[in-house]
Amino acid sequence: WLAQHTVMSAARGALPQLRAATDPKAHGGELYAPRFGNNGPAVRRPLVGRSHNQDAIDTLFAVSEAETGFTIDVASAMAETQS
């Protein structure tokens, strides 16, 4: 019983990303996640205050680039999506 209410299959875990990418009502900058945090249907969720902390964002990108060896050019990506 506990596992059924606390975990999801990989297929169900992918549903928030699929909804964010395919729902015509979804917009950039919105978060889609399971309704109950770690389980449930894919719904739009409010962004937490930490998501607006530029220092934390910069650190996350720096660590991600260092660990993966892949440089993320956000400015170019944003320019491409807005053209």
Secondary structure as GFF3:
##gff-version 3
##sequence-region A 1 83
A	DSSP	alpha_helix	2	6	.	.	.	ID=ss1
A	DSSP	alpha_helix	10	13	.	.	.	ID=ss2
A	DSSP	alpha_helix	15	22	.	.	.	ID=ss3
A	DSSP	beta_strand	31	34	.	.	.	ID=ss4
A	DSSP	beta_strand	42	45	.	.	.	ID=ss5
A	DSSP	three_ten_helix	49	52	.	.	.	ID=ss6
A	DSSP	alpha_helix	54	68	.	.	.	ID=ss7
A	DSSP	alpha_helix	74	82	.	.	.	ID=ss8
###
